[in-house]
Amino acid sequence: WKVAGVVIPVFSLRTARSYGVGDFGDLKTLIQWVKVTKMHAIQILPINDTMMTGKWQDSYPYNSISIYALHPLYCDLNALPKLKDRLSMERFLMKQQRLNALKEIDYEQVIALKMEYLQMAFAQEGKALLESKDFKTFFENNKDWLIDYAAFSYLRDLYGTAEFPKWPEYRKYNKKEVERLTKKDGENYEKVALYYYIQYQLHLQLTAVRNEARKEGVIIKGDIPIGISRNSVEAWSQPHLFNLDGQAGAPPDDFSKDGQNWGFPTYNWDAMAEEGYSWWIRRFQKMAEYFDAYRIDHVLGFFRIWE
């Protein structure tokens, strides 16, 4: 089956309805354009959460803090409930116009604005939504990664860094401690549950994009980075699966005479084999929820990698 398609990062899809950056709502507009041009495929860059510092350096899409969590940057705020506080809503709409008028994306302002809106929306409707049947189903299906991710995000916010070896507490992952940290009647639950809420909203929005694409006969193709960040949930919670004392890269070539150091740890394939490669299987299964196909970045990394 041979088709023509388009490759584009979601952040480039800014429209008049965006909040300074392309989002999942804008992907729906692209689907209609692809249909009109008689193409049948959209390939996007990775859309996983890369929030480590809140600075522009976080914008690199191949250095995510989670192989599962979607990036709040791509949340379509128009698909969320409007804020009941009229003055706050007007303030956000003014900022929307200002950010959309910029020639380039101001990553730091956009992510700060979106996180502020998501926090206010969560305060307004989060408690009721988290008790809904649909959310509970989502939580049950994703809790294996979602709880650790929410705990990691809370601790990153608390300590001001995603570099978990620098945390004064919790720097060494302990499942029982994470369970205590995230328990429903705990004092930190609302700050942890914010990330459940955000991931649920992103899940709903990307699922709607997938459904729209399939209805129009368009496939969405995702992108899986070959490496993980050493400051990620996976490095924190499953360090035995990685060689954290090594760094992946590429040898010298015409593109880079000194070679490339990507900084990512390499995989401990022996440990992964002992677990039946379940880490990869779960990752592919999650991608398949949203995508009809996916690219594996530097796929040769499965067979050989420069370390």
C-alpha positions as protocol buffer text, in pm:
chain_id: "A"
residue {
  index: 1
  type: TRP
  ca { x: 0 y: 0 z: 0 }
}
residue {
  index: 2
  type: LYS
  ca { x: 174 y: 316 z: -121 }
}
residue {
  index: 3
  type: VAL
  ca { x: 50 y: 661 z: -25 }
}
residue {
  index: 4
  type: ALA
  ca { x: 175 y: 1017 z: -11 }
}
residue {
  index: 5
  type: GLY
  ca { x: 189 y: 1203 z: 317 }
}
residue {
  index: 6
  type: VAL
  ca { x: 335 y: 1494 z: 509 }
}
residue {
  index: 7
  type: VAL
  ca { x: 587 y: 1504 z: 796 }
}
residue {
  index: 8
  type: ILE
  ca { x: 553 y: 1789 z: 1044 }
}
residue {
  index: 9
  type: PRO
  ca { x: 612 y: 1864 z: 1414 }
}
residue {
  index: 10
  type: VAL
  ca { x: 287 y: 1944 z: 1593 }
}
residue {
  index: 11
  type: PHE
  ca { x: 432 y: 2267 z: 1734 }
}
residue {
  index: 12
  type: SER
  ca { x: 453 y: 2407 z: 1378 }
}
residue {
  index: 13
  type: LEU
  ca { x: 77 y: 2389 z: 1323 }
}
residue {
  index: 14
  type: ARG
  ca { x: -9 y: 2719 z: 1490 }
}
residue {
  index: 15
  type: THR
  ca { x: -348 y: 2856 z: 1381 }
}
residue {
  index: 16
  type: ALA
  ca { x: -564 y: 3153 z: 1482 }
}
residue {
  index: 17
  type: ARG
  ca { x: -725 y: 2938 z: 1753 }
}
residue {
  index: 18
  type: SER
  ca { x: -394 y: 2818 z: 1904 }
}
residue {
  index: 19
  type: TYR
  ca { x: -232 y: 2946 z: 2223 }
}
residue {
  index: 20
  type: GLY
  ca { x: 103 y: 3038 z: 2069 }
}
residue {
  index: 21
  type: VAL
  ca { x: 194 y: 2688 z: 1948 }
}
residue {
  index: 22
  type: GLY
  ca { x: 43 y: 2408 z: 1740 }
}
residue {
  index: 23
  type: ASP
  ca { x: -167 y: 2164 z: 1943 }
}
residue {
  index: 24
  type: PHE
  ca { x: -380 y: 1851 z: 1906 }
}
residue {
  index: 25
  type: GLY
  ca { x: -677 y: 2060 z: 1795 }
}
residue {
  index: 26
  type: ASP
  ca { x: -468 y: 2195 z: 1507 }
}
residue {
  index: 27
  type: LEU
  ca { x: -390 y: 1837 z: 1400 }
}
residue {
  index: 28
  type: LYS
  ca { x: -759 y: 1801 z: 1315 }
}
residue {
  index: 29
  type: THR
  ca { x: -728 y: 2099 z: 1079 }
}
residue {
  index: 30
  type: LEU
  ca { x: -424 y: 1936 z: 916 }
}
residue {
  index: 31
  type: ILE
  ca { x: -623 y: 1616 z: 860 }
}
residue {
  index: 32
  type: GLN
  ca { x: -871 y: 1815 z: 649 }
}
residue {
  index: 33
  type: TRP
  ca { x: -586 y: 1972 z: 450 }
}
residue {
  index: 34
  type: VAL
  ca { x: -430 y: 1631 z: 387 }
}
residue {
  index: 35
  type: LYS
  ca { x: -768 y: 1504 z: 267 }
}
residue {
  index: 36
  type: VAL
  ca { x: -814 y: 1798 z: 28 }
}
residue {
  index: 37
  type: THR
  ca { x: -466 y: 1744 z: -118 }
}
residue {
  index: 38
  type: LYS
  ca { x: -551 y: 1373 z: -166 }
}
residue {
  index: 39
  type: MET
  ca { x: -275 y: 1250 z: 64 }
}
residue {
  index: 40
  type: HIS
  ca { x: -332 y: 977 z: 322 }
}
residue {
  index: 41
  type: ALA
  ca { x: -64 y: 1004 z: 591 }
}
residue {
  index: 42
  type: ILE
  ca { x: 60 y: 1243 z: 858 }
}
residue {
  index: 43
  type: GLN
  ca { x: 388 y: 1174 z: 1037 }
}
residue {
  index: 44
  type: ILE
  ca { x: 470 y: 1379 z: 1346 }
}
residue {
  index: 45
  type: LEU
  ca { x: 775 y: 1424 z: 1566 }
}
residue {
  index: 46
  type: PRO
  ca { x: 770 y: 1283 z: 1923 }
}
residue {
  index: 47
  type: ILE
  ca { x: 499 y: 1433 z: 2145 }
}
residue {
  index: 48
  type: ASN
  ca { x: 611 y: 1304 z: 2485 }
}
residue {
  index: 49
  type: ASP
  ca { x: 651 y: 1527 z: 2790 }
}
residue {
  index: 50
  type: THR
  ca { x: 995 y: 1692 z: 2795 }
}
residue {
  index: 51
  type: MET
  ca { x: 937 y: 1929 z: 3091 }
}
residue {
  index: 52
  type: MET
  ca { x: 1251 y: 1938 z: 3303 }
}
residue {
  index: 53
  type: THR
  ca { x: 1322 y: 2304 z: 3377 }
}
residue {
  index: 54
  type: GLY
  ca { x: 1043 y: 2508 z: 3213 }
}
residue {
  index: 55
  type: LYS
  ca { x: 1312 y: 2672 z: 2997 }
}
residue {
  index: 56
  type: TRP
  ca { x: 1344 y: 2674 z: 2619 }
}
residue {
  index: 57
  type: GLN
  ca { x: 1599 y: 2390 z: 2636 }
}
residue {
  index: 58
  type: ASP
  ca { x: 1307 y: 2158 z: 2720 }
}
residue {
  index: 59
  type: SER
  ca { x: 1172 y: 2206 z: 2367 }
}
residue {
  index: 60
  type: TYR
  ca { x: 1393 y: 1930 z: 2220 }
}
residue {
  index: 61
  type: PRO
  ca { x: 1137 y: 1654 z: 2143 }
}
residue {
  index: 62
  type: TYR
  ca { x: 1381 y: 1360 z: 2163 }
}
residue {
  index: 63
  type: ASN
  ca { x: 1469 y: 1410 z: 2531 }
}
residue {
  index: 64
  type: SER
  ca { x: 1150 y: 1323 z: 2718 }
}
residue {
  index: 65
  type: ILE
  ca { x: 1093 y: 1256 z: 3088 }
}
residue {
  index: 66
  type: SER
  ca { x: 853 y: 972 z: 3007 }
}
residue {
  index: 67
  type: ILE
  ca { x: 810 y: 724 z: 2722 }
}
residue {
  index: 68
  type: TYR
  ca { x: 434 y: 727 z: 2787 }
}
residue {
  index: 69
  type: ALA
  ca { x: 323 y: 1072 z: 2906 }
}
residue {
  index: 70
  type: LEU
  ca { x: 204 y: 1322 z: 2645 }
}
residue {
  index: 71
  type: HIS
  ca { x: 333 y: 1680 z: 2650 }
}
residue {
  index: 72
  type: PRO
  ca { x: 106 y: 1945 z: 2810 }
}
residue {
  index: 73
  type: LEU
  ca { x: 241 y: 2181 z: 2542 }
}
residue {
  index: 74
  type: TYR
  ca { x: 11 y: 2012 z: 2291 }
}
residue {
  index: 75
  type: CYS
  ca { x: -305 y: 2044 z: 2499 }
}
residue {
  index: 76
  type: ASP
  ca { x: -583 y: 2222 z: 2308 }
}
residue {
  index: 77
  type: LEU
  ca { x: -710 y: 2469 z: 2569 }
}
residue {
  index: 78
  type: ASN
  ca { x: -1019 y: 2530 z: 2355 }
}
residue {
  index: 79
  type: ALA
  ca { x: -1125 y: 2171 z: 2425 }
}
residue {
  index: 80
  type: LEU
  ca { x: -1116 y: 2228 z: 2802 }
}
residue {
  index: 81
  type: PRO
  ca { x: -1400 y: 2388 z: 3001 }
}
residue {
  index: 82
  type: LYS
  ca { x: -1397 y: 2767 z: 2994 }
}
residue {
  index: 83
  type: LEU
  ca { x: -1290 y: 2922 z: 3324 }
}
residue {
  index: 84
  type: LYS
  ca { x: -1585 y: 3046 z: 3529 }
}
residue {
  index: 85
  type: ASP
  ca { x: -1379 y: 3342 z: 3649 }
}
residue {
  index: 86
  type: ARG
  ca { x: -1454 y: 3592 z: 3369 }
}
residue {
  index: 87
  type: LEU
  ca { x: -1152 y: 3815 z: 3434 }
}
residue {
  index: 88
  type: SER
  ca { x: -916 y: 3517 z: 3429 }
}
residue {
  index: 89
  type: MET
  ca { x: -1068 y: 3392 z: 3105 }
}
residue {
  index: 90
  type: GLU
  ca { x: -1030 y: 3734 z: 2944 }
}
residue {
  index: 91
  type: ARG
  ca { x: -667 y: 3749 z: 3058 }
}
residue {
  index: 92
  type: PHE
  ca { x: -592 y: 3415 z: 2894 }
}
residue {
  index: 93
  type: LEU
  ca { x: -757 y: 3523 z: 2569 }
}
residue {
  index: 94
  type: MET
  ca { x: -546 y: 3840 z: 2563 }
}
residue {
  index: 95
  type: LYS
  ca { x: -231 y: 3635 z: 2617 }
}
residue {
  index: 96
  type: GLN
  ca { x: -343 y: 3397 z: 2343 }
}
residue {
  index: 97
  type: GLN
  ca { x: -359 y: 3683 z: 2091 }
}
residue {
  index: 98
  type: ARG
  ca { x: -21 y: 3818 z: 2199 }
}
residue {
  index: 99
  type: LEU
  ca { x: 156 y: 3481 z: 2178 }
}
residue {
  index: 100
  type: ASN
  ca { x: -5 y: 3399 z: 1844 }
}
residue {
  index: 101
  type: ALA
  ca { x: 116 y: 3732 z: 1701 }
}
residue {
  index: 102
  type: LEU
  ca { x: 483 y: 3642 z: 1764 }
}
residue {
  index: 103
  type: LYS
  ca { x: 692 y: 3546 z: 1462 }
}
residue {
  index: 104
  type: GLU
  ca { x: 846 y: 3256 z: 1653 }
}
residue {
  index: 105
  type: ILE
  ca { x: 722 y: 3030 z: 1931 }
}
residue {
  index: 106
  type: ASP
  ca { x: 802 y: 3155 z: 2282 }
}
residue {
  index: 107
  type: TYR
  ca { x: 827 y: 2810 z: 2439 }
}
residue {
  index: 108
  type: GLU
  ca { x: 872 y: 2933 z: 2797 }
}
residue {
  index: 109
  type: GLN
  ca { x: 572 y: 3168 z: 2793 }
}
residue {
  index: 110
  type: VAL
  ca { x: 351 y: 2912 z: 2618 }
}
residue {
  index: 111
  type: ILE
  ca { x: 424 y: 2624 z: 2857 }
}
residue {
  index: 112
  type: ALA
  ca { x: 383 y: 2854 z: 3160 }
}
residue {
  index: 113
  type: LEU
  ca { x: 47 y: 2977 z: 3026 }
}
residue {
  index: 114
  type: LYS
  ca { x: -80 y: 2629 z: 2945 }
}
residue {
  index: 115
  type: MET
  ca { x: 22 y: 2488 z: 3283 }
}
residue {
  index: 116
  type: GLU
  ca { x: -151 y: 2781 z: 3458 }
}
residue {
  index: 117
  type: TYR
  ca { x: -472 y: 2719 z: 3263 }
}
residue {
  index: 118
  type: LEU
  ca { x: -457 y: 2344 z: 3329 }
}
residue {
  index: 119
  type: GLN
  ca { x: -410 y: 2407 z: 3702 }
}
residue {
  index: 120
  type: MET
  ca { x: -711 y: 2641 z: 3708 }
}
residue {
  index: 121
  type: ALA
  ca { x: -924 y: 2400 z: 3506 }
}
residue {
  index: 122
  type: PHE
  ca { x: -825 y: 2119 z: 3743 }
}
residue {
  index: 123
  type: ALA
  ca { x: -919 y: 2329 z: 4047 }
}
residue {
  index: 124
  type: GLN
  ca { x: -1255 y: 2403 z: 3882 }
}
residue {
  index: 125
  type: GLU
  ca { x: -1357 y: 2055 z: 3763 }
}
residue {
  index: 126
  type: GLY
  ca { x: -1083 y: 1808 z: 3854 }
}
residue {
  index: 127
  type: LYS
  ca { x: -1237 y: 1657 z: 4166 }
}
residue {
  index: 128
  type: ALA
  ca { x: -1559 y: 1559 z: 3987 }
}
residue {
  index: 129
  type: LEU
  ca { x: -1378 y: 1439 z: 3676 }
}
residue {
  index: 130
  type: LEU
  ca { x: -1144 y: 1213 z: 3873 }
}
residue {
  index: 131
  type: GLU
  ca { x: -1449 y: 1041 z: 4020 }
}
residue {
  index: 132
  type: SER
  ca { x: -1602 y: 975 z: 3676 }
}
residue {
  index: 133
  type: LYS
  ca { x: -1632 y: 624 z: 3534 }
}
residue {
  index: 134
  type: ASP
  ca { x: -1438 y: 712 z: 3218 }
}
residue {
  index: 135
  type: PHE
  ca { x: -1143 y: 854 z: 3411 }
}
residue {
  index: 136
  type: LYS
  ca { x: -1133 y: 553 z: 3641 }
}
residue {
  index: 137
  type: THR
  ca { x: -1114 y: 326 z: 3335 }
}
residue {
  index: 138
  type: PHE
  ca { x: -828 y: 535 z: 3193 }
}
residue {
  index: 139
  type: PHE
  ca { x: -648 y: 529 z: 3527 }
}
residue {
  index: 140
  type: GLU
  ca { x: -685 y: 154 z: 3564 }
}
residue {
  index: 141
  type: ASN
  ca { x: -549 y: 96 z: 3212 }
}
residue {
  index: 142
  type: ASN
  ca { x: -249 y: 328 z: 3262 }
}
residue {
  index: 143
  type: LYS
  ca { x: -164 y: 317 z: 3633 }
}
residue {
  index: 144
  type: ASP
  ca { x: 152 y: 109 z: 3578 }
}
residue {
  index: 145
  type: TRP
  ca { x: 325 y: 418 z: 3434 }
}
residue {
  index: 146
  type: LEU
  ca { x: 91 y: 702 z: 3532 }
}
residue {
  index: 147
  type: ILE
  ca { x: 147 y: 684 z: 3910 }
}
residue {
  index: 148
  type: ASP
  ca { x: 526 y: 692 z: 3876 }
}
residue {
  index: 149
  type: TYR
  ca { x: 506 y: 974 z: 3621 }
}
residue {
  index: 150
  type: ALA
  ca { x: 278 y: 1185 z: 3843 }
}
residue {
  index: 151
  type: ALA
  ca { x: 504 y: 1127 z: 4144 }
}
residue {
  index: 152
  type: PHE
  ca { x: 813 y: 1218 z: 3939 }
}
residue {
  index: 153
  type: SER
  ca { x: 646 y: 1536 z: 3806 }
}
residue {
  index: 154
  type: TYR
  ca { x: 538 y: 1639 z: 4157 }
}
residue {
  index: 155
  type: LEU
  ca { x: 892 y: 1584 z: 4292 }
}
residue {
  index: 156
  type: ARG
  ca { x: 1044 y: 1772 z: 3998 }
}
residue {
  index: 157
  type: ASP
  ca { x: 818 y: 2068 z: 4079 }
}
residue {
  index: 158
  type: LEU
  ca { x: 891 y: 2040 z: 4451 }
}
residue {
  index: 159
  type: TYR
  ca { x: 1270 y: 2028 z: 4417 }
}
residue {
  index: 160
  type: GLY
  ca { x: 1298 y: 2246 z: 4106 }
}
residue {
  index: 161
  type: THR
  ca { x: 1484 y: 1990 z: 3896 }
}
residue {
  index: 162
  type: ALA
  ca { x: 1428 y: 1665 z: 3705 }
}
residue {
  index: 163
  type: GLU
  ca { x: 1782 y: 1553 z: 3798 }
}
residue {
  index: 164
  type: PHE
  ca { x: 1663 y: 1304 z: 4058 }
}
residue {
  index: 165
  type: PRO
  ca { x: 2014 y: 1224 z: 4195 }
}
residue {
  index: 166
  type: LYS
  ca { x: 2007 y: 1581 z: 4331 }
}
residue {
  index: 167
  type: TRP
  ca { x: 1675 y: 1540 z: 4516 }
}
residue {
  index: 168
  type: PRO
  ca { x: 1710 y: 1555 z: 4897 }
}
residue {
  index: 169
  type: GLU
  ca { x: 1454 y: 1272 z: 4924 }
}
residue {
  index: 170
  type: TYR
  ca { x: 1316 y: 1000 z: 4694 }
}
residue {
  index: 171
  type: ARG
  ca { x: 1624 y: 1009 z: 4471 }
}
residue {
  index: 172
  type: LYS
  ca { x: 1639 y: 630 z: 4489 }
}
residue {
  index: 173
  type: TYR
  ca { x: 1309 y: 487 z: 4365 }
}
residue {
  index: 174
  type: ASN
  ca { x: 1107 y: 286 z: 4614 }
}
residue {
  index: 175
  type: LYS
  ca { x: 766 y: 157 z: 4507 }
}
residue {
  index: 176
  type: LYS
  ca { x: 618 y: 163 z: 4859 }
}
residue {
  index: 177
  type: GLU
  ca { x: 735 y: 521 z: 4915 }
}
residue {
  index: 178
  type: VAL
  ca { x: 576 y: 625 z: 4584 }
}
residue {
  index: 179
  type: GLU
  ca { x: 251 y: 458 z: 4687 }
}
residue {
  index: 180
  type: ARG
  ca { x: 254 y: 654 z: 5014 }
}
residue {
  index: 181
  type: LEU
  ca { x: 338 y: 977 z: 4831 }
}
residue {
  index: 182
  type: THR
  ca { x: 48 y: 935 z: 4587 }
}
residue {
  index: 183
  type: LYS
  ca { x: -220 y: 790 z: 4815 }
}
residue {
  index: 184
  type: LYS
  ca { x: -562 y: 944 z: 4774 }
}
residue {
  index: 185
  type: ASP
  ca { x: -596 y: 1071 z: 5130 }
}
residue {
  index: 186
  type: GLY
  ca { x: -240 y: 1207 z: 5141 }
}
residue {
  index: 187
  type: GLU
  ca { x: -156 y: 1576 z: 5184 }
}
residue {
  index: 188
  type: ASN
  ca { x: 11 y: 1590 z: 4839 }
}
residue {
  index: 189
  type: TYR
  ca { x: -265 y: 1414 z: 4646 }
}
residue {
  index: 190
  type: GLU
  ca { x: -403 y: 1720 z: 4466 }
}
residue {
  index: 191
  type: LYS
  ca { x: -58 y: 1819 z: 4338 }
}
residue {
  index: 192
  type: VAL
  ca { x: 0 y: 1463 z: 4219 }
}
residue {
  index: 193
  type: ALA
  ca { x: -351 y: 1422 z: 4076 }
}
residue {
  index: 194
  type: LEU
  ca { x: -306 y: 1736 z: 3863 }
}
residue {
  index: 195
  type: TYR
  ca { x: -86 y: 1521 z: 3639 }
}
residue {
  index: 196
  type: TYR
  ca { x: -349 y: 1246 z: 3622 }
}
residue {
  index: 197
  type: TYR
  ca { x: -595 y: 1511 z: 3504 }
}
residue {
  index: 198
  type: ILE
  ca { x: -357 y: 1656 z: 3243 }
}
residue {
  index: 199
  type: GLN
  ca { x: -269 y: 1317 z: 3098 }
}
residue {
  index: 200
  type: TYR
  ca { x: -636 y: 1219 z: 3082 }
}
residue {
  index: 201
  type: GLN
  ca { x: -725 y: 1536 z: 2891 }
}
residue {
  index: 202
  type: LEU
  ca { x: -435 y: 1482 z: 2649 }
}
residue {
  index: 203
  type: HIS
  ca { x: -543 y: 1119 z: 2602 }
}
residue {
  index: 204
  type: LEU
  ca { x: -897 y: 1229 z: 2514 }
}
residue {
  index: 205
  type: GLN
  ca { x: -772 y: 1489 z: 2267 }
}
residue {
  index: 206
  type: LEU
  ca { x: -524 y: 1261 z: 2088 }
}
residue {
  index: 207
  type: THR
  ca { x: -783 y: 983 z: 2074 }
}
residue {
  index: 208
  type: ALA
  ca { x: -1023 y: 1228 z: 1908 }
}
residue {
  index: 209
  type: VAL
  ca { x: -751 y: 1313 z: 1652 }
}
residue {
  index: 210
  type: ARG
  ca { x: -698 y: 942 z: 1580 }
}
residue {
  index: 211
  type: ASN
  ca { x: -1072 y: 887 z: 1534 }
}
residue {
  index: 212
  type: GLU
  ca { x: -1104 y: 1188 z: 1304 }
}
residue {
  index: 213
  type: ALA
  ca { x: -809 y: 1071 z: 1094 }
}
residue {
  index: 214
  type: ARG
  ca { x: -946 y: 720 z: 1054 }
}
residue {
  index: 215
  type: LYS
  ca { x: -1286 y: 856 z: 957 }
}
residue {
  index: 216
  type: GLU
  ca { x: -1119 y: 1057 z: 680 }
}
residue {
  index: 217
  type: GLY
  ca { x: -895 y: 771 z: 563 }
}
residue {
  index: 218
  type: VAL
  ca { x: -574 y: 929 z: 695 }
}
residue {
  index: 219
  type: ILE
  ca { x: -313 y: 741 z: 896 }
}
residue {
  index: 220
  type: ILE
  ca { x: -124 y: 911 z: 1179 }
}
residue {
  index: 221
  type: LYS
  ca { x: 237 y: 797 z: 1217 }
}
residue {
  index: 222
  type: GLY
  ca { x: 419 y: 853 z: 1546 }
}
residue {
  index: 223
  type: ASP
  ca { x: 789 y: 875 z: 1630 }
}
residue {
  index: 224
  type: ILE
  ca { x: 976 y: 680 z: 1899 }
}
residue {
  index: 225
  type: PRO
  ca { x: 1313 y: 823 z: 2011 }
}
residue {
  index: 226
  type: ILE
  ca { x: 1581 y: 554 z: 2031 }
}
residue {
  index: 227
  type: GLY
  ca { x: 1711 y: 690 z: 2362 }
}
residue {
  index: 228
  type: ILE
  ca { x: 1566 y: 787 z: 2700 }
}
residue {
  index: 229
  type: SER
  ca { x: 1675 y: 1081 z: 2911 }
}
residue {
  index: 230
  type: ARG
  ca { x: 1893 y: 1007 z: 3212 }
}
residue {
  index: 231
  type: ASN
  ca { x: 1659 y: 1251 z: 3394 }
}
residue {
  index: 232
  type: SER
  ca { x: 1343 y: 1055 z: 3319 }
}
residue {
  index: 233
  type: VAL
  ca { x: 1083 y: 850 z: 3505 }
}
residue {
  index: 234
  type: GLU
  ca { x: 1226 y: 535 z: 3346 }
}
residue {
  index: 235
  type: ALA
  ca { x: 1585 y: 604 z: 3454 }
}
residue {
  index: 236
  type: TRP
  ca { x: 1454 y: 675 z: 3806 }
}
residue {
  index: 237
  type: SER
  ca { x: 1216 y: 381 z: 3841 }
}
residue {
  index: 238
  type: GLN
  ca { x: 1389 y: 112 z: 3629 }
}
residue {
  index: 239
  type: PRO
  ca { x: 1764 y: 189 z: 3635 }
}
residue {
  index: 240
  type: HIS
  ca { x: 1856 y: -178 z: 3591 }
}
residue {
  index: 241
  type: LEU
  ca { x: 1737 y: -162 z: 3229 }
}
residue {
  index: 242
  type: PHE
  ca { x: 1993 y: 102 z: 3129 }
}
residue {
  index: 243
  type: ASN
  ca { x: 2368 y: 159 z: 3129 }
}
residue {
  index: 244
  type: LEU
  ca { x: 2354 y: 490 z: 3313 }
}
residue {
  index: 245
  type: ASP
  ca { x: 2733 y: 518 z: 3315 }
}
residue {
  index: 246
  type: GLY
  ca { x: 2741 y: 527 z: 2934 }
}
residue {
  index: 247
  type: GLN
  ca { x: 2631 y: 780 z: 2673 }
}
residue {
  index: 248
  type: ALA
  ca { x: 2499 y: 703 z: 2325 }
}
residue {
  index: 249
  type: GLY
  ca { x: 2598 y: 890 z: 2013 }
}
residue {
  index: 250
  type: ALA
  ca { x: 2726 y: 858 z: 1659 }
}
residue {
  index: 251
  type: PRO
  ca { x: 3080 y: 813 z: 1525 }
}
residue {
  index: 252
  type: PRO
  ca { x: 3263 y: 1079 z: 1322 }
}
residue {
  index: 253
  type: ASP
  ca { x: 3128 y: 1119 z: 968 }
}
residue {
  index: 254
  type: ASP
  ca { x: 3078 y: 1382 z: 697 }
}
residue {
  index: 255
  type: PHE
  ca { x: 2796 y: 1535 z: 901 }
}
residue {
  index: 256
  type: SER
  ca { x: 3003 y: 1574 z: 1220 }
}
residue {
  index: 257
  type: LYS
  ca { x: 3379 y: 1532 z: 1203 }
}
residue {
  index: 258
  type: ASP
  ca { x: 3407 y: 1481 z: 1580 }
}
residue {
  index: 259
  type: GLY
  ca { x: 3106 y: 1252 z: 1604 }
}
residue {
  index: 260
  type: GLN
  ca { x: 2797 y: 1314 z: 1819 }
}
residue {
  index: 261
  type: ASN
  ca { x: 2732 y: 1265 z: 2189 }
}
residue {
  index: 262
  type: TRP
  ca { x: 2357 y: 1250 z: 2247 }
}
residue {
  index: 263
  type: GLY
  ca { x: 2398 y: 1206 z: 2622 }
}
residue {
  index: 264
  type: PHE
  ca { x: 2138 y: 928 z: 2645 }
}
residue {
  index: 265
  type: PRO
  ca { x: 2219 y: 612 z: 2844 }
}
residue {
  index: 266
  type: THR
  ca { x: 2233 y: 292 z: 2639 }
}
residue {
  index: 267
  type: TYR
  ca { x: 2005 y: -6 z: 2695 }
}
residue {
  index: 268
  type: ASN
  ca { x: 2098 y: -304 z: 2910 }
}
residue {
  index: 269
  type: TRP
  ca { x: 1974 y: -559 z: 2658 }
}
residue {
  index: 270
  type: ASP
  ca { x: 2061 y: -856 z: 2879 }
}
residue {
  index: 271
  type: ALA
  ca { x: 1833 y: -724 z: 3155 }
}
residue {
  index: 272
  type: MET
  ca { x: 1559 y: -646 z: 2899 }
}
residue {
  index: 273
  type: ALA
  ca { x: 1586 y: -998 z: 2756 }
}
residue {
  index: 274
  type: GLU
  ca { x: 1543 y: -1150 z: 3104 }
}
residue {
  index: 275
  type: GLU
  ca { x: 1210 y: -965 z: 3129 }
}
residue {
  index: 276
  type: GLY
  ca { x: 1097 y: -1082 z: 2787 }
}
residue {
  index: 277
  type: TYR
  ca { x: 1144 y: -731 z: 2641 }
}
residue {
  index: 278
  type: SER
  ca { x: 824 y: -632 z: 2822 }
}
residue {
  index: 279
  type: TRP
  ca { x: 947 y: -269 z: 2849 }
}
residue {
  index: 280
  type: TRP
  ca { x: 946 y: -238 z: 2470 }
}
residue {
  index: 281
  type: ILE
  ca { x: 625 y: -435 z: 2424 }
}
residue {
  index: 282
  type: ARG
  ca { x: 434 y: -205 z: 2662 }
}
residue {
  index: 283
  type: ARG
  ca { x: 583 y: 100 z: 2488 }
}
residue {
  index: 284
  type: PHE
  ca { x: 472 y: -19 z: 2144 }
}
residue {
  index: 285
  type: GLN
  ca { x: 127 y: -110 z: 2277 }
}
residue {
  index: 286
  type: LYS
  ca { x: 80 y: 243 z: 2412 }
}
residue {
  index: 287
  type: MET
  ca { x: 190 y: 398 z: 2082 }
}
residue {
  index: 288
  type: ALA
  ca { x: -56 y: 172 z: 1899 }
}
residue {
  index: 289
  type: GLU
  ca { x: -344 y: 326 z: 2095 }
}
residue {
  index: 290
  type: TYR
  ca { x: -294 y: 651 z: 1904 }
}
residue {
  index: 291
  type: PHE
  ca { x: -97 y: 570 z: 1589 }
}
residue {
  index: 292
  type: ASP
  ca { x: -153 y: 343 z: 1288 }
}
residue {
  index: 293
  type: ALA
  ca { x: 221 y: 330 z: 1226 }
}
residue {
  index: 294
  type: TYR
  ca { x: 534 y: 458 z: 1393 }
}
residue {
  index: 295
  type: ARG
  ca { x: 893 y: 538 z: 1311 }
}
residue {
  index: 296
  type: ILE
  ca { x: 1168 y: 416 z: 1542 }
}
residue {
  index: 297
  type: ASP
  ca { x: 1433 y: 688 z: 1554 }
}
residue {
  index: 298
  type: HIS
  ca { x: 1781 y: 547 z: 1475 }
}
residue {
  index: 299
  type: VAL
  ca { x: 1634 y: 197 z: 1453 }
}
residue {
  index: 300
  type: LEU
  ca { x: 1986 y: 55 z: 1409 }
}
residue {
  index: 301
  type: GLY
  ca { x: 2023 y: 124 z: 1781 }
}
residue {
  index: 302
  type: PHE
  ca { x: 1851 y: -213 z: 1833 }
}
residue {
  index: 303
  type: PHE
  ca { x: 2154 y: -382 z: 1675 }
}
residue {
  index: 304
  type: ARG
  ca { x: 2452 y: -152 z: 1725 }
}
residue {
  index: 305
  type: ILE
  ca { x: 2512 y: 185 z: 1887 }
}
residue {
  index: 306
  type: TRP
  ca { x: 2813 y: 411 z: 1940 }
}
residue {
  index: 307
  type: GLU
  ca { x: 2881 y: 446 z: 2311 }
}
